Amino acid sequence: MQAFFTLLSKIEKDQFSPFYLLSGTESYYIDAVVASLTSKVVEEVSRDFDYSVFFGKEANAIEIIETAKRYPMMARYNVVVVKEAQQLPPSALDQLALYASKPTNQSIVILCYMHKAFEKRKKLYKAVEKSGEILTVKPLYDNQIPQWIREHSNSLQLNLTPTAVELLSSYVGANLSRLSSELKKLKLVVKENETVDEEAIEKYVGISKSFNSFGLQKAIGLRNFSLAFQIVQYLIRNQKAHPLVLTLSSLHSYFQKLLLLKGVDNPKNAAATIGVSPYFFKEYESAANRLTMRQITSAMSNIFEADLKSKGIGSVNAGAGEILETLLLQLFTL
C-alpha cells in the first residue's frame, strides 16, 4: 500500500502532523504507524509526562481534548493515542472534529479506528483531511501476499528463496502481523548474508517443506493422488499447526489463480497478473492446461462447501479429517 509507505517515509523524515486518523480492517498497518510515531517522538525519560493512551470504550472526548491541548513538559511533543476509537460515541467524534479543525501544534493525536473504514462524510474526517494525515487500510489480496513478504524481507535485509516466500505465504496467509513476526524471528536466527530457503523455514518457522498447504496444492495440480493423500494425512494429524480453515483458504486461492490464468490474454504478464513468482509460474500454467474452466469452478465450489461444513453448516458431526479427505476425493474426480 503506497499511502502506508509514504506516511512512514514522512515520519522517518520527522515530518509530523498534529492529528492522525488511522482506520480500516488491517490492524498491522495501523499498529505499524503508531509504533513508528511513538519510537520517533516519545522519549523514554518523558513517557510518564508527555504520552497518554485512551481507549474508546472508556474515553471521554473532553478529557482527550484537554490532554491534547496540554503543552509537553519534557519532550518535543505531547503524544495522545486513542485506541479502539470505533467505540467512541458519535458526539465524541464531533467534539474531536472541532479540536482537529484547530489542533495544537505541540501535540500529536493518533486516532486508531479499528475493523472498518472511517466514513468520509463525517466531520472529523473532513477536519483531519485539512489539518493532519488520514490512512485507510484494508487486507491484502491473496495474490499480493508474496510481494509483501519479499518487500518486507528486503527491508530487514533478508534474502528469501522463491520457495521460502511461497511457503510463508501459503502457511501464514494474509495475517501481516504474524508474517512480520516470523520474518523478524528469521532475522534473529539466520547468519548475515545467509539465504533463507525451505530448510530454514522448516527449521525456524516450523513449516514442513514437503507436507504443507503449498505442497498439497502442487500435488493436486500435478494430479498426484498418492502424494496429496499423504500430505492430507499429515495435515490432519497436525491440525494445531495446520488449521483446516487455512488449508481451505490456500486451496481456494490456488484454484482462483488457475481461473485467472485461464483468462489471461498476454502470457508475458501472466505471472504478475495472478500474483505468483515467475519461478513457480510453469507449475500453475501446467495445472491450468490440465483443467477446464468448468473443473476449476467445480473445485472452488467443493472447497466452499467444505468450508461451510467446517463451520457446521450442511453437515452433521463431520470432523476436519473427514471434510479434508472428502474434498480431496472430489478434487481428483472433477
C-alpha positions as CSV (number, residue, x, y, z in Angstrom):
1,M,0.0,0.0,0.0
2,Q,1.7,3.2,-1.3
3,A,-0.1,5.5,1.1
4,F,1.2,3.5,4.1
5,F,4.8,3.6,2.9
6,T,4.5,7.3,2.1
7,L,3.3,8.0,5.6
8,L,6.1,6.0,7.1
9,S,8.6,7.9,5.0
10,K,7.3,11.2,6.3
11,I,7.5,10.0,9.9
12,E,11.1,8.8,9.2
13,K,12.0,12.3,8.0
14,D,10.4,14.0,11.1
15,Q,7.6,15.4,9.0
16,F,4.9,15.1,11.7
17,S,1.3,16.1,11.7
18,P,-0.8,17.2,14.7
19,F,-3.6,14.7,14.0
20,Y,-3.6,11.2,12.5
21,L,-6.8,9.4,11.6
22,L,-6.0,5.7,11.1
23,S,-8.8,3.3,10.1
24,G,-9.5,0.1,8.3
25,T,-9.7,-3.6,8.5
26,E,-6.0,-4.5,8.6
27,S,-4.6,-3.8,12.1
28,Y,-1.0,-4.4,11.1
29,Y,-0.7,-1.1,9.2
30,I,-2.3,0.9,12.0
31,D,-0.1,-0.7,14.6
32,A,3.0,-0.1,12.4
33,V,2.2,3.7,12.1
34,V,1.6,4.0,15.8
35,A,4.9,2.1,16.6
36,S,6.8,4.3,14.1
37,L,5.4,7.5,15.5
38,T,6.0,6.6,19.2
39,S,9.5,5.4,18.5
40,K,10.4,8.6,16.8
41,V,8.6,11.1,19.1
42,V,8.1,9.6,22.5
43,E,11.2,9.8,24.7
44,E,11.6,7.2,27.5
45,V,12.5,9.8,30.1
46,S,9.4,11.9,29.4
47,R,7.0,9.0,28.7
48,D,5.1,9.4,32.0
49,F,4.5,13.1,31.3
50,D,4.1,13.6,27.6
51,Y,2.5,10.3,26.4
52,S,-1.1,9.4,27.0
53,V,-3.2,6.4,25.9
54,F,-7.0,6.3,25.9
55,F,-9.4,3.5,24.9
56,G,-12.6,4.3,23.0
57,K,-14.9,2.3,25.3
58,E,-13.8,4.2,28.4
59,A,-12.6,7.5,27.0
60,N,-14.2,10.9,27.4
61,A,-13.9,13.3,24.5
62,I,-13.4,16.3,26.8
63,E,-10.5,14.5,28.6
64,I,-8.9,13.6,25.3
65,I,-9.1,17.1,24.1
66,E,-7.8,18.7,27.3
67,T,-4.9,16.3,27.3
68,A,-4.2,17.1,23.6
69,K,-4.2,20.9,24.4
70,R,-1.6,20.4,27.1
71,Y,1.9,21.5,26.3
72,P,4.7,19.0,26.5
73,M,6.7,19.1,29.7
74,M,10.0,17.5,28.7
75,A,9.7,16.2,25.1
76,R,9.3,17.9,21.8
77,Y,5.7,16.7,21.5
78,N,2.8,15.7,23.7
79,V,1.5,12.4,22.2
80,V,-2.1,11.3,22.7
81,V,-3.1,7.8,21.3
82,V,-6.8,6.8,21.2
83,K,-7.1,3.1,20.7
84,E,-10.3,1.3,19.6
85,A,-11.7,4.7,18.6
86,Q,-14.6,3.0,16.8
87,Q,-16.2,2.6,20.3
88,L,-16.4,6.3,20.8
89,P,-20.0,7.7,20.5
90,P,-20.8,9.9,17.5
91,S,-21.0,13.0,19.8
92,A,-17.4,12.4,20.9
93,L,-16.2,12.2,17.3
94,D,-17.9,15.5,16.6
95,Q,-16.1,17.1,19.6
96,L,-12.8,15.8,18.3
97,A,-13.6,17.2,14.9
98,L,-13.8,20.7,16.5
99,Y,-10.3,20.1,18.0
100,A,-8.9,18.7,14.7
101,S,-10.0,21.8,12.9
102,K,-7.6,23.9,15.0
103,P,-5.2,21.3,16.6
104,T,-2.4,22.2,18.9
105,N,0.9,22.1,17.0
106,Q,2.9,20.9,20.1
107,S,0.7,17.8,20.3
108,I,0.3,14.7,18.1
109,V,-3.1,12.9,18.4
110,I,-3.3,9.4,16.9
111,L,-6.8,8.1,16.5
112,C,-7.0,4.3,15.8
113,Y,-10.4,3.4,14.4
114,M,-10.3,-0.3,14.0
115,H,-12.1,-3.0,12.0
116,K,-13.7,-0.7,9.5
117,A,-13.0,2.4,7.4
118,F,-13.9,5.8,8.8
119,E,-16.7,7.4,6.9
120,K,-15.6,10.3,4.7
121,R,-18.8,12.2,5.3
122,K,-18.0,12.6,9.0
123,K,-17.0,16.0,10.3
124,L,-13.8,14.5,11.8
125,Y,-12.7,13.1,8.5
126,K,-13.1,16.4,6.8
127,A,-11.3,18.3,9.6
128,V,-8.3,15.9,9.7
129,E,-8.2,16.0,5.9
130,K,-7.2,19.7,6.1
131,S,-5.0,19.6,9.2
132,G,-3.5,16.2,9.5
133,E,-2.9,12.7,8.0
134,I,-5.5,10.1,7.1
135,L,-4.7,6.5,6.4
136,T,-7.4,4.0,5.5
137,V,-6.2,0.4,5.2
138,K,-7.6,-3.0,4.2
139,P,-6.2,-6.6,4.0
140,L,-4.1,-7.6,1.1
141,Y,-5.5,-9.9,-1.6
142,D,-4.0,-13.4,-1.7
143,N,-2.0,-12.6,-4.8
144,Q,-0.4,-9.6,-3.1
145,I,1.0,-11.5,-0.1
146,P,4.2,-13.0,-1.8
147,Q,5.2,-9.5,-2.9
148,W,4.6,-8.1,0.6
149,I,6.8,-10.8,2.0
150,R,9.6,-10.0,-0.5
151,E,9.4,-6.3,0.2
152,H,9.3,-6.8,4.0
153,S,12.2,-9.2,3.8
154,N,14.2,-6.7,1.8
155,S,13.6,-4.0,4.4
156,L,15.0,-6.5,7.0
157,Q,17.9,-7.4,4.7
158,L,16.7,-10.9,4.5
159,N,17.2,-12.9,1.3
160,L,14.4,-15.5,0.8
161,T,14.2,-18.0,-2.0
162,P,11.0,-18.1,-4.0
163,T,10.1,-21.4,-2.4
164,A,10.5,-19.9,1.1
165,V,8.3,-17.0,0.1
166,E,5.6,-19.3,-1.1
167,L,5.8,-21.5,2.0
168,L,5.3,-18.5,4.2
169,S,2.5,-17.1,2.0
170,S,0.7,-20.4,2.0
171,Y,1.2,-21.2,5.7
172,V,0.5,-17.9,7.3
173,G,-1.8,-16.3,4.7
174,A,-2.8,-12.6,4.9
175,N,-2.0,-12.3,8.7
176,L,0.5,-9.5,8.2
177,S,1.3,-9.2,11.9
178,R,2.1,-12.9,12.0
179,L,4.2,-12.7,8.8
180,S,6.1,-9.7,10.2
181,S,6.8,-11.6,13.4
182,E,8.0,-14.7,11.6
183,L,10.4,-12.6,9.4
184,K,11.8,-10.8,12.4
185,K,12.4,-14.2,14.0
186,L,14.3,-15.3,11.0
187,K,16.3,-12.2,11.1
188,L,17.4,-13.0,14.6
189,V,18.4,-16.6,13.9
190,V,19.9,-16.7,10.4
191,K,23.5,-15.6,9.7
192,E,24.3,-12.4,7.9
193,N,24.1,-12.7,4.1
194,E,22.6,-16.3,4.5
195,T,19.9,-17.1,2.0
196,V,16.7,-18.3,3.7
197,D,15.5,-21.4,1.9
198,E,12.8,-24.0,2.6
199,E,15.2,-25.8,5.0
200,A,15.5,-22.7,7.1
201,I,11.7,-22.2,7.0
202,E,11.2,-25.8,8.2
203,K,13.8,-25.4,11.0
204,Y,12.9,-21.9,12.4
205,V,9.2,-21.4,11.5
206,G,8.1,-25.0,11.9
207,I,6.6,-25.5,8.4
208,S,7.3,-28.8,6.8
209,K,9.0,-28.1,3.5
210,S,7.1,-31.1,1.9
211,F,3.9,-31.6,3.8
212,N,2.0,-28.3,3.9
213,S,-0.8,-26.5,2.1
214,F,1.6,-25.3,-0.6
215,G,2.8,-28.9,-1.2
216,L,-0.8,-30.1,-1.3
217,Q,-1.9,-27.7,-4.0
218,K,1.2,-28.6,-6.0
219,A,0.3,-32.3,-5.7
220,I,-3.2,-31.6,-6.7
221,G,-2.1,-29.6,-9.7
222,L,0.2,-32.5,-10.8
223,R,-2.7,-34.9,-10.3
224,N,-0.5,-36.9,-7.9
225,F,-3.2,-38.5,-5.6
226,S,-0.7,-40.6,-3.6
227,L,1.4,-37.6,-2.6
228,A,-1.7,-35.4,-2.0
229,F,-3.2,-38.2,0.2
230,Q,0.0,-38.4,2.3
231,I,0.0,-34.6,2.8
232,V,-3.6,-34.6,3.8
233,Q,-3.0,-37.3,6.4
234,Y,-0.1,-35.2,7.8
235,L,-2.2,-32.1,7.9
236,I,-5.0,-34.0,9.7
237,R,-2.5,-35.2,12.3
238,N,-1.1,-31.7,12.8
239,Q,-4.3,-29.6,12.9
240,K,-2.9,-27.3,15.5
241,A,-0.1,-26.2,13.2
242,H,-2.3,-26.5,10.0
243,P,-5.8,-25.4,10.8
244,L,-8.4,-26.6,8.3
245,V,-9.5,-23.0,7.6
246,L,-6.0,-22.1,6.4
247,T,-5.7,-25.2,4.3
248,L,-9.1,-24.5,2.6
249,S,-8.2,-20.8,2.1
250,S,-4.9,-21.8,0.5
251,L,-6.7,-24.3,-1.9
252,H,-9.3,-21.7,-2.8
253,S,-6.6,-19.2,-3.6
254,Y,-4.8,-21.7,-5.7
255,F,-7.8,-22.5,-7.9
256,Q,-8.7,-18.9,-8.1
257,K,-5.3,-18.2,-9.6
258,L,-5.8,-21.0,-12.1
259,L,-9.1,-19.5,-13.1
260,L,-7.5,-16.1,-13.6
261,L,-4.8,-17.7,-15.6
262,K,-7.4,-19.1,-18.0
263,G,-8.5,-15.6,-18.8
264,V,-5.0,-14.0,-19.3
265,D,-4.5,-12.7,-22.8
266,N,-0.8,-11.6,-22.5
267,P,1.4,-14.5,-21.5
268,K,4.3,-12.1,-20.7
269,N,2.3,-10.6,-17.8
270,A,0.6,-13.8,-16.7
271,A,2.7,-14.4,-13.6
272,A,2.2,-10.9,-12.3
273,T,-1.5,-10.9,-13.1
274,I,-2.2,-14.0,-11.0
275,G,0.3,-12.9,-8.3
276,V,2.9,-15.7,-8.4
277,S,6.7,-15.7,-8.8
278,P,7.9,-16.5,-12.3
279,Y,9.9,-19.2,-10.6
280,F,6.6,-21.2,-10.0
281,F,4.6,-20.0,-13.0
282,K,5.2,-23.2,-15.0
283,E,3.5,-25.2,-12.3
284,Y,0.4,-23.1,-12.4
285,E,0.4,-23.0,-16.2
286,S,0.7,-26.8,-16.4
287,A,-2.2,-27.2,-13.9
288,A,-4.3,-24.7,-15.7
289,N,-3.7,-26.5,-19.0
290,R,-4.8,-29.8,-17.5
291,L,-8.1,-28.5,-16.1
292,T,-11.0,-26.9,-17.9
293,M,-12.8,-23.8,-16.5
294,R,-15.7,-26.0,-15.5
295,Q,-13.4,-28.2,-13.5
296,I,-11.8,-25.3,-11.8
297,T,-15.1,-23.6,-10.9
298,S,-16.4,-27.0,-9.6
299,A,-13.2,-27.3,-7.4
300,M,-13.9,-23.9,-5.9
301,S,-17.5,-24.8,-5.3
302,N,-16.3,-28.0,-3.5
303,I,-13.9,-26.0,-1.4
304,F,-16.7,-23.6,-0.5
305,E,-18.9,-26.5,0.6
306,A,-16.1,-27.9,2.7
307,D,-15.7,-24.5,4.4
308,L,-19.4,-24.5,5.2
309,K,-19.1,-28.0,6.7
310,S,-16.2,-26.9,8.8
311,K,-18.5,-24.3,10.3
312,G,-21.2,-26.8,11.0
313,I,-23.4,-25.9,8.1
314,G,-24.9,-28.7,6.0
315,S,-23.1,-31.4,7.8
316,V,-23.7,-33.5,11.0
317,N,-20.6,-34.3,13.2
318,A,-18.1,-34.0,10.3
319,G,-14.6,-33.7,11.6
320,A,-11.7,-31.8,9.9
321,G,-10.2,-35.1,8.8
322,E,-13.4,-36.3,7.1
323,I,-14.0,-33.0,5.5
324,L,-10.5,-32.8,4.0
325,E,-10.4,-36.4,2.8
326,T,-13.8,-36.0,1.2
327,L,-12.7,-32.8,-0.5
328,L,-9.5,-34.5,-1.8
329,L,-11.6,-37.2,-3.5
330,Q,-13.8,-34.6,-5.0
331,L,-10.9,-32.6,-6.4
332,F,-9.4,-35.8,-8.0
333,T,-12.7,-36.8,-9.6
334,L,-13.6,-33.5,-11.2
